[in-house]
Amino acid sequence: MDLASNDYLGLSRDPRVVAAAQDALDEWGTGSRASRLVTGTLGVHETLERELCELTGQPAALAFSSGYAANTGVLTALGDADTLIVSDAHAHASLVDGARLSRSPVRIARHSDVGHVAQLLAERSETRAVVVVESVYSVWGDHAPLAELAALCRTENALLLVDEAHGIGVAGGGRGLVHELGLAGSPHVAVTMTLSKALGAQGGAVLGSEALREHLVNTARPFIFDTALAPASAAAATEAARIVRAHPELSGALHERARFVASALGTPLARAAVQSLPVASAESALRASEEIRSRGVVVGCFRPPSVPDGISRLRITAPADMELHVLARALETVRDVVGDEPQGA
C-alpha cells in the first residue's frame, strides 16, 4: 500500500488520462523530435498551455520538460547581478538550484516570516527583486502567507514567484492556492508547477503574464535548449487538468483522507495532501520506514539534509482514490511501528 506517492488524485491511472496519452502516441509518436523553437512545438503543447491557464486563472503559460526545469528556467531567466532573490528557507531544491544558477545575489528568509522578507527587500540595493516560496510546503504541508507576501511585493515592486507543485489539485478546489486567494493574474505574482504530482503526468510549467512568457521563450535556457515535452505526457496532463477543473470534489476527497490520517495518527492536520509524523532522529525515521515497508506499506522518510537537523519525520500521503478501509489498515501498520520509536518535535 503506497502512502508515499505524489499522485494525489490517482489520475496517473485514470482511464481518461491514459487514453489521452495513448491517442497522443498514435498521433504524434513517442517524442517531440526537437526543441520548441525549432520544430518541437506541437499542437498538443499549445493545447496543454491553454488548459493550464484555464485551470489556474493565469493569462499565459509555458510548458517545460519537468518541474525542475521550470523552476531553474524561470529563475535563471529573471536573475542577474541587479536582481535580488529572496528565497524561503524551506524552498525546494530546484528553486535553490535555480537561484544559485541565476548569478543573482541571494538572501534566505526565515520560513514563512513576512517581516524578514520585508526587511531583506527594504535593505536591498538591487533594482529588481524576486521572492521565492512554495504555496504548500512539501514536508510539513503548511501554507505560505501568500496574501501578505503578494501585498508586500506589490509595495516593494518585487515579483512573488510561487511554486504550486503541492498546491495544484489540492488547494482551491484543485486550482491552487494562488487561485483560491484571488491572486491569479496579478502582475506581481507568477506561478510554477509540475505536471507530475496531482496531474499524474510528467513535465512542468511557468504561468504569469504574456510578457513573462515572452521573456522566458527568449531567455530560459532549459526551455530553449531542451527537447520539447513528450506528446503523451502533454496530452495526459491536459486531460488531467480538465478533470481537476471539472471535478473540485476530487480535492475534497483528498482532504477527507488527510483528516482521516491526522486523526488516526494523532498529528496536527495540515491543509495539504501530505501529513507529517515527527520522529526523534534520522536513524529512527529510517528504521521505522524500513520496518513499515517490510510489512507492505510505503511511507516517505525525510531526514537531513532534506530537512533541517533535529526534525526528521515520516511523510504520509493518502490519495483521493484510496478506499478508507484500505487506508485504515495501512495506518494501523504505521501506528504499530512508530509506537516503538521515540517521537520528535
RAVEN-V82175 format. One record per residue. N is the residue number from 0. RES is the residue in three letters. PSI is psi in degrees with one decimal (none if undefined). NEAR is the number of other C-alpha atoms within 10 Angstrom. Layout:
N&RES&PSI&NEAR ; N&RES&PSI&NEAR
This chain:
0&MET&126.3&15 ; 1&ASP&109.0&18 ; 2&LEU&25.2&20 ; 3&ALA&-9.0&19 ; 4&SER&152.0&17 ; 5&ASN&3.6&21 ; 6&ASP&68.8&22 ; 7&TYR&-34.7&29 ; 8&LEU&3.3&27 ; 9&GLY&21.1&20 ; 10&LEU&-15.8&26 ; 11&SER&-23.3&21 ; 12&ARG&6.4&13 ; 13&ASP&129.8&15 ; 14&PRO&-32.6&10 ; 15&ARG&-38.6&15 ; 16&VAL&-43.2&26 ; 17&VAL&-42.6&22 ; 18&ALA&-38.3&16 ; 19&ALA&-40.9&20 ; 20&ALA&-41.8&23 ; 21&GLN&-40.5&19 ; 22&ASP&-38.9&16 ; 23&ALA&-37.0&20 ; 24&LEU&-43.6&17 ; 25&ASP&-37.9&11 ; 26&GLU&-42.0&12 ; 27&TRP&-15.1&17 ; 28&GLY&-173.6&14 ; 29&THR&-23.9&14 ; 30&GLY&166.9&15 ; 31&SER&-14.7&19 ; 32&ARG&-4.3&16 ; 33&ALA&169.4&15 ; 34&SER&163.9&17 ; 35&ARG&-33.2&21 ; 36&LEU&-2.1&15 ; 37&VAL&-93.6&12 ; 38&THR&14.3&12 ; 39&GLY&-10.8&19 ; 40&THR&113.2&18 ; 41&LEU&165.3&16 ; 42&GLY&-32.9&12 ; 43&VAL&-30.7&20 ; 44&HIS&-41.9&24 ; 45&GLU&-38.0&14 ; 46&THR&-42.5&13 ; 47&LEU&-48.2&25 ; 48&GLU&-38.1&21 ; 49&ARG&-41.5&16 ; 50&GLU&-36.0&20 ; 51&LEU&-35.5&27 ; 52&CYS&-41.6&19 ; 53&GLU&-40.9&16 ; 54&LEU&-44.9&22 ; 55&THR&-14.3&26 ; 56&GLY&14.0&19 ; 57&GLN&151.0&24 ; 58&PRO&-25.3&17 ; 59&ALA&152.2&21 ; 60&ALA&150.4&25 ; 61&LEU&121.9&25 ; 62&ALA&141.8&28 ; 63&PHE&170.8&30 ; 64&SER&-14.1&22 ; 65&SER&164.1&18 ; 66&GLY&-35.6&24 ; 67&TYR&-45.2&22 ; 68&ALA&-36.7&24 ; 69&ALA&-44.8&30 ; 70&ASN&-45.8&30 ; 71&THR&-35.4&24 ; 72&GLY&-46.5&27 ; 73&VAL&-38.3&29 ; 74&LEU&-38.7&27 ; 75&THR&-29.3&22 ; 76&ALA&-31.7&20 ; 77&LEU&-23.7&22 ; 78&GLY&150.1&23 ; 79&ASP&-176.7&17 ; 80&ALA&-20.7&12 ; 81&ASP&19.4&15 ; 82&THR&114.7&21 ; 83&LEU&133.0&26 ; 84&ILE&121.7&29 ; 85&VAL&113.4&23 ; 86&SER&133.2&24 ; 87&ASP&144.4&24 ; 88&ALA&-22.0&17 ; 89&HIS&15.0&22 ; 90&ALA&147.6&19 ; 91&HIS&154.5&20 ; 92&ALA&-35.0&13 ; 93&SER&-34.0&17 ; 94&LEU&-40.6&26 ; 95&VAL&-46.8&20 ; 96&ASP&-39.7&15 ; 97&GLY&-41.4&22 ; 98&ALA&-42.4&28 ; 99&ARG&-41.2&17 ; 100&LEU&-16.5&16 ; 101&SER&-18.5&21 ; 102&ARG&19.4&17 ; 103&SER&154.6&22 ; 104&PRO&136.8&18 ; 105&VAL&133.2&19 ; 106&ARG&139.8&18 ; 107&ILE&122.7&18 ; 108&ALA&143.2&23 ; 109&ARG&146.8&14 ; 110&HIS&121.5&15 ; 111&SER&31.2&19 ; 112&ASP&95.5&14 ; 113&VAL&-37.4&18 ; 114&GLY&-39.7&14 ; 115&HIS&-39.6&16 ; 116&VAL&-44.5&22 ; 117&ALA&-41.3&17 ; 118&GLN&-46.0&11 ; 119&LEU&-37.6&17 ; 120&LEU&-40.2&24 ; 121&ALA&-31.0&10 ; 122&GLU&-7.5&8 ; 123&ARG&150.3&15 ; 124&SER&-12.3&11 ; 125&GLU&151.9&15 ; 126&THR&-41.2&11 ; 127&ARG&162.2&19 ; 128&ALA&146.2&26 ; 129&VAL&126.4&26 ; 130&VAL&125.8&25 ; 131&VAL&121.9&26 ; 132&VAL&167.4&29 ; 133&GLU&145.6&29 ; 134&SER&-47.0&27 ; 135&VAL&121.3&28 ; 136&TYR&144.1&21 ; 137&SER&-19.7&22 ; 138&VAL&-49.0&23 ; 139&TRP&-27.6&20 ; 140&GLY&13.1&20 ; 141&ASP&157.1&18 ; 142&HIS&141.5&20 ; 143&ALA&149.3&20 ; 144&PRO&70.0&15 ; 145&LEU&-40.1&21 ; 146&ALA&-44.8&14 ; 147&GLU&-40.8&12 ; 148&LEU&-39.0&23 ; 149&ALA&-41.7&22 ; 150&ALA&-41.0&14 ; 151&LEU&-45.1&21 ; 152&CYS&-35.1&21 ; 153&ARG&-43.2&16 ; 154&THR&-40.3&11 ; 155&GLU&5.7&15 ; 156&ASN&47.7&15 ; 157&ALA&162.8&24 ; 158&LEU&129.6&23 ; 159&LEU&115.2&25 ; 160&LEU&116.6&26 ; 161&VAL&119.2&25 ; 162&ASP&112.5&27 ; 163&GLU&26.0&24 ; 164&ALA&-41.6&27 ; 165&HIS&10.5&27 ; 166&GLY&-37.2&30 ; 167&ILE&132.9&30 ; 168&GLY&-8.5&32 ; 169&VAL&-59.1&28 ; 170&ALA&158.6&26 ; 171&GLY&38.2&19 ; 172&GLY&24.4&21 ; 173&GLY&-10.9&29 ; 174&ARG&1.8&24 ; 175&GLY&160.6&25 ; 176&LEU&-34.1&28 ; 177&VAL&-44.3&28 ; 178&HIS&-43.0&20 ; 179&GLU&-38.0&14 ; 180&LEU&4.9&12 ; 181&GLY&24.4&12 ; 182&LEU&-5.7&18 ; 183&ALA&132.6&22 ; 184&GLY&-4.6&20 ; 185&SER&135.5&17 ; 186&PRO&-15.2&16 ; 187&HIS&9.4&22 ; 188&VAL&131.3&25 ; 189&ALA&157.3&24 ; 190&VAL&140.8&28 ; 191&THR&157.2&24 ; 192&MET&158.7&28 ; 193&THR&152.9&29 ; 194&LEU&3.5&27 ; 195&SER&2.7&20 ; 196&LYS&-101.4&24 ; 197&ALA&-27.1&30 ; 198&LEU&-9.1&30 ; 199&GLY&21.2&25 ; 200&ALA&-132.1&26 ; 201&GLN&144.8&21 ; 202&GLY&-175.3&25 ; 203&GLY&176.9&24 ; 204&ALA&154.4&25 ; 205&VAL&134.3&31 ; 206&LEU&140.9&28 ; 207&GLY&-143.3&25 ; 208&SER&161.6&19 ; 209&GLU&-36.3&14 ; 210&ALA&-40.4&11 ; 211&LEU&-44.7&19 ; 212&ARG&-45.3&20 ; 213&GLU&-39.9&14 ; 214&HIS&-42.7&14 ; 215&LEU&-40.3&23 ; 216&VAL&-34.6&17 ; 217&ASN&-12.1&12 ; 218&THR&-17.8&16 ; 219&ALA&105.8&22 ; 220&ARG&-38.6&16 ; 221&PRO&-17.3&24 ; 222&PHE&-47.5&25 ; 223&ILE&-41.9&18 ; 224&PHE&15.8&13 ; 225&ASP&143.0&16 ; 226&THR&139.2&21 ; 227&ALA&154.5&27 ; 228&LEU&136.1&27 ; 229&ALA&137.8&24 ; 230&PRO&-40.2&29 ; 231&ALA&-40.0&28 ; 232&SER&-42.4&28 ; 233&ALA&-42.9&31 ; 234&ALA&-39.8&26 ; 235&ALA&-44.8&29 ; 236&ALA&-36.8&32 ; 237&THR&-48.0&26 ; 238&GLU&-40.0&23 ; 239&ALA&-41.3&27 ; 240&ALA&-38.9&29 ; 241&ARG&-41.7&17 ; 242&ILE&-45.4&20 ; 243&VAL&-43.4&23 ; 244&ARG&-37.0&20 ; 245&ALA&-18.4&13 ; 246&HIS&74.1&13 ; 247&PRO&-16.7&17 ; 248&GLU&-18.4&14 ; 249&LEU&-44.5&23 ; 250&SER&-30.4&26 ; 251&GLY&-41.6&18 ; 252&ALA&-36.5&18 ; 253&LEU&-45.1&26 ; 254&HIS&-33.0&23 ; 255&GLU&-42.9&16 ; 256&ARG&-33.7&22 ; 257&ALA&-42.4&24 ; 258&ARG&-38.6&21 ; 259&PHE&-44.2&18 ; 260&VAL&-49.5&24 ; 261&ALA&-40.9&18 ; 262&SER&-43.7&12 ; 263&ALA&-34.3&15 ; 264&LEU&-6.8&17 ; 265&GLY&34.2&11 ; 266&THR&157.1&14 ; 267&PRO&141.7&13 ; 268&LEU&124.4&19 ; 269&ALA&140.0&18 ; 270&ARG&62.2&18 ; 271&ALA&173.1&25 ; 272&ALA&-31.8&31 ; 273&VAL&137.6&33 ; 274&GLN&140.1&27 ; 275&SER&130.5&25 ; 276&LEU&106.8&25 ; 277&PRO&142.6&21 ; 278&VAL&147.7&25 ; 279&ALA&-35.0&16 ; 280&SER&164.6&21 ; 281&ALA&-39.7&20 ; 282&GLU&-42.3&12 ; 283&SER&-40.6&21 ; 284&ALA&-44.5&27 ; 285&LEU&-43.2&19 ; 286&ARG&-43.5&16 ; 287&ALA&-44.1&24 ; 288&SER&-36.9&24 ; 289&GLU&-38.4&16 ; 290&GLU&-40.5&17 ; 291&ILE&-42.1&21 ; 292&ARG&-38.9&16 ; 293&SER&-20.1&10 ; 294&ARG&10.4&14 ; 295&GLY&14.0&11 ; 296&VAL&135.7&19 ; 297&VAL&126.4&22 ; 298&VAL&160.8&22 ; 299&GLY&145.0&20 ; 300&CYS&114.8&23 ; 301&PHE&123.0&22 ; 302&ARG&163.7&21 ; 303&PRO&140.3&13 ; 304&PRO&5.3&9 ; 305&SER&-28.2&13 ; 306&VAL&160.2&14 ; 307&PRO&157.2&12 ; 308&ASP&139.9&11 ; 309&GLY&1.1&15 ; 310&ILE&42.9&19 ; 311&SER&149.8&29 ; 312&ARG&161.2&30 ; 313&LEU&136.4&25 ; 314&ARG&130.0&23 ; 315&ILE&128.2&25 ; 316&THR&123.1&24 ; 317&ALA&109.1&34 ; 318&PRO&156.4&29 ; 319&ALA&-25.2&24 ; 320&ASP&6.2&15 ; 321&MET&127.7&18 ; 322&GLU&143.4&11 ; 323&LEU&-33.1&15 ; 324&HIS&-31.3&9 ; 325&VAL&-43.6&10 ; 326&LEU&-42.2&19 ; 327&ALA&-40.7&14 ; 328&ARG&-40.5&12 ; 329&ALA&-41.5&21 ; 330&LEU&-29.7&21 ; 331&GLU&-39.5&13 ; 332&THR&-44.8&17 ; 333&VAL&-45.8&25 ; 334&ARG&-43.3&14 ; 335&ASP&-41.2&12 ; 336&VAL&-48.9&17 ; 337&VAL&-25.6&23 ; 338&GLY&-21.1&11 ; 339&ASP&-3.8&10 ; 340&GLU&146.8&15 ; 341&PRO&141.3&12 ; 342&GLN&151.2&17 ; 343&GLY&-168.8&15 ; 344&ALA&none&11
